Amino acid sequence: MDRPYRILLVDDEPGIRKILRLFLEMQGFVISEAITANQAMQAIKNEKPDLVILDVILCGQTGFDVCEWIKSNPETKDILVFLFTALNQEQDFKEGQRVGCDLYLTKPQNPKDIVEKVTEYLKTRTTL
């Protein structure tokens, strides 16, 4: 691996960003953060992260909108997107699938489990 994987955390909850950043940085990932959908889209354009952990309930557009934007754009469609949300209804999962998210995680979630999923998905990505 030439460079550490870059992960963008998008959540308006500072506590969630803080704990995820901590756990992910301990594994050697480079973390950036965004609070709103607009900030997220700007960061994705500028930084081209390997993976985005995206809350659905955001200020402005939803995480579903951002995910759909990532996956429908030729330059960003290969970025992995984990939707990480308190929304756990059947229609939410379906919407997550429709917009092309790679993994749908519901809150609360043990940060260690998230780190495992991130590592697992990024490893399979490199073996492709």
Contacts in CASP RR format, 6 or more apart in sequence:
PFRMAT RR
TARGET T0000
AUTHOR 0000-0000-0000
METHOD contacts of the structure
MODEL  1
MDRPYRILLVDDEPGIRKILRLFLEMQGFVISEAITANQAMQAIKNEKPD
LVILDVILCGQTGFDVCEWIKSNPETKDILVFLFTALNQEQDFKEGQRVG
CDLYLTKPQNPKDIVEKVTEYLKTRTTL
1 126 0 8 1.000
4 28 0 8 1.000
4 29 0 8 1.000
4 30 0 8 1.000
5 29 0 8 1.000
5 30 0 8 1.000
5 50 0 8 1.000
5 51 0 8 1.000
5 122 0 8 1.000
6 29 0 8 1.000
6 30 0 8 1.000
6 31 0 8 1.000
6 32 0 8 1.000
6 47 0 8 1.000
6 48 0 8 1.000
6 49 0 8 1.000
6 50 0 8 1.000
6 51 0 8 1.000
7 24 0 8 1.000
7 29 0 8 1.000
7 30 0 8 1.000
7 31 0 8 1.000
7 32 0 8 1.000
7 49 0 8 1.000
7 50 0 8 1.000
7 51 0 8 1.000
7 52 0 8 1.000
7 53 0 8 1.000
7 118 0 8 1.000
8 31 0 8 1.000
8 32 0 8 1.000
8 33 0 8 1.000
8 34 0 8 1.000
8 40 0 8 1.000
8 43 0 8 1.000
8 44 0 8 1.000
8 47 0 8 1.000
8 49 0 8 1.000
8 51 0 8 1.000
8 52 0 8 1.000
8 53 0 8 1.000
9 16 0 8 1.000
9 17 0 8 1.000
9 20 0 8 1.000
9 21 0 8 1.000
9 24 0 8 1.000
9 31 0 8 1.000
9 32 0 8 1.000
9 33 0 8 1.000
9 34 0 8 1.000
9 53 0 8 1.000
10 33 0 8 1.000
10 34 0 8 1.000
10 35 0 8 1.000
10 37 0 8 1.000
10 39 0 8 1.000
10 40 0 8 1.000
10 52 0 8 1.000
10 53 0 8 1.000
10 54 0 8 1.000
10 55 0 8 1.000
10 58 0 8 1.000
10 63 0 8 1.000
10 66 0 8 1.000
11 17 0 8 1.000
11 20 0 8 1.000
11 35 0 8 1.000
11 53 0 8 1.000
11 54 0 8 1.000
11 55 0 8 1.000
11 84 0 8 1.000
12 35 0 8 1.000
12 36 0 8 1.000
12 55 0 8 1.000
12 57 0 8 1.000
12 58 0 8 1.000
12 59 0 8 1.000
13 55 0 8 1.000
16 55 0 8 1.000
16 107 0 8 1.000
17 33 0 8 1.000
19 111 0 8 1.000
20 31 0 8 1.000
20 53 0 8 1.000
20 111 0 8 1.000
20 114 0 8 1.000
21 31 0 8 1.000
21 33 0 8 1.000
22 111 0 8 1.000
23 111 0 8 1.000
23 112 0 8 1.000
23 114 0 8 1.000
23 115 0 8 1.000
24 31 0 8 1.000
24 114 0 8 1.000
24 115 0 8 1.000
24 118 0 8 1.000
25 31 0 8 1.000
27 115 0 8 1.000
27 118 0 8 1.000
27 119 0 8 1.000
29 118 0 8 1.000
32 43 0 8 1.000
32 47 0 8 1.000
32 49 0 8 1.000
34 40 0 8 1.000
34 42 0 8 1.000
34 43 0 8 1.000
35 58 0 8 1.000
35 59 0 8 1.000
36 58 0 8 1.000
36 59 0 8 1.000
36 60 0 8 1.000
37 58 0 8 1.000
37 59 0 8 1.000
37 60 0 8 1.000
37 61 0 8 1.000
37 62 0 8 1.000
37 63 0 8 1.000
37 65 0 8 1.000
37 66 0 8 1.000
38 60 0 8 1.000
38 61 0 8 1.000
40 52 0 8 1.000
40 54 0 8 1.000
40 58 0 8 1.000
40 63 0 8 1.000
40 66 0 8 1.000
41 66 0 8 1.000
41 69 0 8 1.000
43 49 0 8 1.000
44 52 0 8 1.000
44 70 0 8 1.000
44 76 0 8 1.000
44 79 0 8 1.000
45 76 0 8 1.000
48 75 0 8 1.000
48 76 0 8 1.000
48 79 0 8 1.000
49 79 0 8 1.000
50 79 0 8 1.000
50 80 0 8 1.000
50 122 0 8 1.000
50 125 0 8 1.000
51 79 0 8 1.000
51 80 0 8 1.000
51 81 0 8 1.000
51 82 0 8 1.000
51 118 0 8 1.000
51 121 0 8 1.000
51 122 0 8 1.000
52 66 0 8 1.000
52 70 0 8 1.000
52 79 0 8 1.000
52 80 0 8 1.000
52 81 0 8 1.000
52 82 0 8 1.000
53 82 0 8 1.000
53 84 0 8 1.000
53 114 0 8 1.000
53 118 0 8 1.000
54 63 0 8 1.000
54 66 0 8 1.000
54 67 0 8 1.000
54 81 0 8 1.000
54 82 0 8 1.000
54 83 0 8 1.000
54 84 0 8 1.000
54 101 0 8 1.000
55 63 0 8 1.000
55 83 0 8 1.000
55 84 0 8 1.000
55 85 0 8 1.000
56 62 0 8 1.000
56 63 0 8 1.000
56 64 0 8 1.000
56 83 0 8 1.000
56 85 0 8 1.000
56 87 0 8 1.000
56 92 0 8 1.000
57 63 0 8 1.000
57 85 0 8 1.000
57 86 0 8 1.000
57 87 0 8 1.000
58 66 0 8 1.000
63 83 0 8 1.000
63 85 0 8 1.000
64 83 0 8 1.000
64 95 0 8 1.000
64 96 0 8 1.000
64 99 0 8 1.000
65 99 0 8 1.000
67 81 0 8 1.000
67 83 0 8 1.000
67 96 0 8 1.000
67 99 0 8 1.000
67 100 0 8 1.000
67 101 0 8 1.000
68 99 0 8 1.000
68 100 0 8 1.000
69 76 0 8 1.000
70 76 0 8 1.000
70 77 0 8 1.000
70 79 0 8 1.000
70 81 0 8 1.000
71 77 0 8 1.000
71 81 0 8 1.000
71 99 0 8 1.000
71 100 0 8 1.000
80 102 0 8 1.000
80 103 0 8 1.000
80 121 0 8 1.000
80 122 0 8 1.000
80 125 0 8 1.000
81 100 0 8 1.000
81 101 0 8 1.000
81 102 0 8 1.000
81 103 0 8 1.000
82 101 0 8 1.000
82 102 0 8 1.000
82 103 0 8 1.000
82 104 0 8 1.000
82 105 0 8 1.000
82 114 0 8 1.000
82 117 0 8 1.000
82 118 0 8 1.000
82 121 0 8 1.000
83 96 0 8 1.000
83 101 0 8 1.000
83 103 0 8 1.000
83 104 0 8 1.000
83 105 0 8 1.000
84 105 0 8 1.000
84 106 0 8 1.000
84 107 0 8 1.000
84 109 0 8 1.000
84 114 0 8 1.000
85 92 0 8 1.000
85 104 0 8 1.000
85 105 0 8 1.000
85 106 0 8 1.000
85 107 0 8 1.000
86 106 0 8 1.000
86 107 0 8 1.000
87 106 0 8 1.000
88 106 0 8 1.000
92 104 0 8 1.000
93 104 0 8 1.000
96 104 0 8 1.000
97 104 0 8 1.000
102 121 0 8 1.000
103 117 0 8 1.000
103 121 0 8 1.000
105 114 0 8 1.000
105 117 0 8 1.000
END
